[in-house]
Every structure is written in structure tokens, then in C-alpha cells.
Amino acid sequence: MKFEIPKVVRLLKVAEYAAEFGDAVFHVWVNPPSRLLEPLVGKDVAEEDRAQALAELWSQGPEGTQMTPEDIQALINGTFDTDPALFSFLVGRTLRMVAEHRKQIKKA
């Protein structure tokens, strides 16, 4: 029997950061391969590699919710002056969601 592990996707509600974001959500892939997390936690990682990893993690939702590395870079640039903590929140919350999923004890 061939057993395939499905991609598990959870919603990151941006309103957890600030209520003014309303219903905005990111669709976070919480059971990715470890290689995808390395650019987010490693040192001396190229921005392009981080943007690529985040694009993969945040692009597993329904059609129309996908993000490209260019979208990620635009998000970084767009929030740098106006709301610099937002991007850090999104990345940090993404990593916490992955860690929480990996640490879960499943009920039988």
C-alpha cells in the first residue's frame, strides 16, 4: 500500500497582529519538508532563498492565494517603513505554527 502524506494547511489570521487587518489570512503549509525551513532559521541566507521558501509555505491555499518570491519581496519592502514588525510577526507565527503541528500528540 502506498501511503501519501497530504499537505496540511492552516490559516494565519493577520488580525492576530492587528485587528485592522480584518479577514486577511495567509495559508500556511505546516508540514513542509525540513529543507524548506532552513532558509528561515539559518544565518547568512540569501534574501532570495528566504523569499522562495516563504512563497512555498504561503502558497498552498486555494487558487488565487498563491504568492511568488517577488510578492514576498514586495511585502518586505512595503512594510519596512510603515509597519516593520508585521513581516517579523508573519515569519515568526509561521514558524510557530509549523513547530506546533510537529509537536502535536494525535489522539487515537
Secondary structure as GFF3:
##gff-version 3
##sequence-region A 1 108
A	DSSP	beta_strand	9	13	.	.	.	ID=ss1
A	DSSP	three_ten_helix	14	16	.	.	.	ID=ss2
A	DSSP	three_ten_helix	19	21	.	.	.	ID=ss3
A	DSSP	beta_strand	25	29	.	.	.	ID=ss4
A	DSSP	alpha_helix	34	41	.	.	.	ID=ss5
A	DSSP	alpha_helix	47	57	.	.	.	ID=ss6
A	DSSP	alpha_helix	69	80	.	.	.	ID=ss7
A	DSSP	alpha_helix	84	103	.	.	.	ID=ss8
###
